[in-house]
Amino acid sequence: MPDKIMIYGTDWCGDCKRAERFFDKYGVTYTKINIDHDNESKEFVIKTNNGKQIVPTIIFPDNSVLIEPSNKELAEKLNIKV
């Protein structure tokens, strides 16, 4: 189980960049893993998403997962009032 939020994504993914901007805006610490440069992480994303490469795949310290979440979903998960 991760001790901080893990964002599995790519540099070309608009939803990944949006999620990172959200976290940055609200001071949420995270680690970004670019699956284009890490085959093991790419396989993890594919396995987590039932054979599909969907990003961002975000893993939280409580081991919950959000796939392509909206800003509203991120705010709800983190109890952030926007």
C-alpha positions as CSV (number, residue, x, y, z in Angstrom):
1,M,0.0,0.0,0.0
2,P,1.5,3.4,-1.0
3,D,2.1,6.0,1.7
4,K,1.1,8.8,-0.6
5,I,-1.0,9.3,-3.7
6,M,0.4,7.7,-6.8
7,I,-0.6,9.0,-10.2
8,Y,0.0,6.6,-13.1
9,G,-0.2,8.6,-16.3
10,T,1.6,10.0,-19.4
11,D,2.9,13.4,-20.4
12,W,0.4,13.6,-23.3
13,C,-2.7,12.9,-21.3
14,G,-4.9,15.9,-20.7
15,D,-6.8,14.3,-17.8
16,C,-3.5,13.4,-16.1
17,K,-2.3,17.1,-16.3
18,R,-5.7,18.3,-15.0
19,A,-5.4,15.9,-12.0
20,E,-1.9,17.1,-11.3
21,R,-2.9,20.7,-11.5
22,F,-5.8,20.0,-9.0
23,F,-3.4,18.3,-6.6
24,D,-0.9,21.2,-7.0
25,K,-3.5,23.8,-6.4
26,Y,-4.6,22.2,-3.1
27,G,-1.2,21.3,-1.9
28,V,-1.8,17.5,-2.2
29,T,1.5,15.5,-2.2
30,Y,1.7,12.8,-4.9
31,T,4.1,10.8,-6.9
32,K,3.8,10.8,-10.7
33,I,4.7,7.7,-12.6
34,N,5.0,8.0,-16.4
35,I,3.9,4.7,-17.8
36,D,5.4,5.5,-21.2
37,H,8.9,5.2,-19.5
38,D,8.1,2.3,-17.0
39,N,6.8,-1.0,-18.5
40,E,6.2,-2.5,-15.0
41,S,3.9,0.4,-14.2
42,K,2.2,0.2,-17.6
43,E,1.4,-3.4,-16.9
44,F,0.1,-2.5,-13.4
45,V,-2.3,0.1,-15.0
46,I,-3.5,-2.5,-17.6
47,K,-4.1,-5.1,-14.9
48,T,-5.9,-2.6,-12.7
49,N,-8.1,-1.5,-15.5
50,N,-9.1,-5.0,-16.7
51,G,-6.8,-5.1,-19.7
52,K,-7.2,-1.4,-20.7
53,Q,-4.5,1.3,-20.5
54,I,-6.6,4.0,-18.9
55,V,-4.9,7.1,-17.4
56,P,-4.8,8.7,-15.0
57,T,-5.1,5.7,-12.7
58,I,-4.7,7.2,-9.2
59,I,-3.9,5.0,-6.1
60,F,-4.5,6.4,-2.7
61,P,-2.8,5.5,0.6
62,D,-6.0,3.6,1.7
63,N,-5.5,1.5,-1.4
64,S,-8.6,2.9,-3.1
65,V,-8.4,3.7,-6.9
66,L,-9.9,6.4,-9.0
67,I,-9.7,6.1,-12.8
68,E,-9.9,9.2,-14.9
69,P,-11.6,11.1,-12.0
70,S,-13.2,14.5,-12.4
71,N,-12.1,17.4,-10.2
72,K,-15.3,16.9,-8.3
73,E,-14.5,13.3,-7.6
74,L,-11.0,14.2,-6.4
75,A,-12.4,16.9,-4.1
76,E,-14.9,14.4,-2.7
77,K,-12.2,11.8,-2.1
78,L,-9.9,14.2,-0.4
79,N,-12.6,16.1,1.5
80,I,-11.6,19.4,-0.2
81,K,-14.2,22.1,-0.6
82,V,-13.9,23.7,-4.0
